[in-house]
Structures are given as C-alpha cells and as structure tokens.
Amino acid sequence: MNRLHLLAGDLLRVDFDTDDQGVTSADPILPPVKEIFIGGAASLIVFAALWKFAMPAIRKSMADRTARIQGDLDGATGAKTDAETRAQEIRTALGDIDAERQRLFAEAEAQAEAILADGRSRLDAEVAELHARAEADVSTAASRSGDELRSEIGRYAGASLDQVVTDTLDDTAQQDLIEAFIQRVGAGDTAATGATS
C-alpha cells in the first residue's frame, strides 16, 4: 500500500525543465510521461462518470427518439392505409354514382313515357267525349231546327191556307163548309152514341 502511495506521489509530482523563455519539456512533440498518466487517469475518470451518469439519460433519450420516430412511421403507415381506403371508397362511389345516374335516367325516361302515354289516353278520351258531345249537340240542334222548321212551315202553311181560303171562298161557301163540318162531327157523335147503346 505504501508503495502505491509512493508511486502515485511520483506520478503526481511533475518536474519541468525550465529555461529563460518559460516551461519546456525534453520532447518537443510528446508531453512528459507523468502528464500522460495524469491526463489519461483524468480522462478515464471523466469517461467512467459519463458512462455511469450520462449514458442512461442518453440511452433513454435515444429510446424515446426511436419510439417517437417509430410512432411517426406507424402513424404515417396508418394514414397511408386510411388514404388508400378512402381513395378506393371514392373510386367505388364514383362507379356507384355512374350506375345511380344511369338508373335515375332510366327511371326518368320510364316515368316520362308513362306520363306521355297517360296524357295521350286522357287526350284521346277527351277528344272522343268532345266528338260525342258535338254529335249530340248537332243532332239536338238538327231536331230542334227540324221542329222549328216544321213549326214555321205549319205557321206559314196555316197563314197561307187562311189567305187562300179567304181569297178563294166567299162568305156563303165558308158558311157551307162550316155547317158541313158540324154535321159530320154531329153524325160521328150520334154514331158513337148508337154504337155504345
């Protein structure tokens, strides 16, 4: 143990050659051996302390960084998968939109045809009804005008007959006609009464 202390004391004691310009060493490139041992020991102590105290923090920060990067990569992979799924859904929806558009056009054409057919049938029914009404009106007007014509002809015939009779017959001839008519009517009444008795 004492030897160790002496060796350490020898190592820690540094003798420098000095000249008139300052401190110098024997070798212009390498420092003295004692300084190399002291510097090496100090470096080993610093590296050991760093290894013991700083390395766990460095490892933890590296592990956290790795986990964060892995999380970002997983998130990016999930986002990419979601984007591809949505793109596929959009493509499918576009196909469905085209199919739906074709279906709606077909339905619209079928409805338009049905409306046109219904309109044509209603129009045909209305035209037939108008024709029937017009024919009924024409026949009613014809019968009415026929009745009016007969009535007018009868009125004119009666007036003409009165005029002709008045112009052609004198008073005695008219009186004879009236009496003959009365006798005929009277004879008809007597015959009807005799037949009933």
C-alpha positions, 0 to 999 in steps of 0.5 A: 500500500505504501508503495502505491502511495509512493508511486502515485506521489511520483506520478503526481509530482511533475518536474519541468525543465525550465529555461529563460523563455518559460516551461519546456519539456525534453520532447518537443512533440510528446508531453512528459510521461507523468502528464500522460498518466495524469491526463489519461487517469483524468480522462478515464475518470471523466469517461467512467462518470459519463458512462455511469451518469450520462449514458442512461439519460442518453440511452433513454433519450435515444429510446424515446427518439426511436419510439417517437420516430417509430410512432411517426412511421406507424402513424404515417403507415396508418394514414397511408392505409386510411388514404388508400381506403378512402381513395378506393371508397371514392373510386367505388362511389364514383362507379356507384354514382355512374350506375345511380345516374344511369338508373335515375335516367332510366327511371326518368325516361320510364316515368316520362313515357308513362306520363306521355302515354297517360296524357295521350289516353286522357287526350284521346278520351277527351277528344272522343267525349268532345266528338260525342258531345258535338254529335249530340249537340248537332243532332239536338240542334238538327231536331230542334231546327227540324221542329222549328222548321216544321213549326214555321212551315205549319205557321206559314202553311196555316197563314197561307191556307187562311189567305187562300181560303179567304181569297178563294171562298166567299162568305156563303161557301165558308158558311157551307163548309162550316155547317158541313163540318158540324154535321159530320162531327154531329153524325160521328157523335150520334154514331158513337152514341148508337154504337155504345147503346 
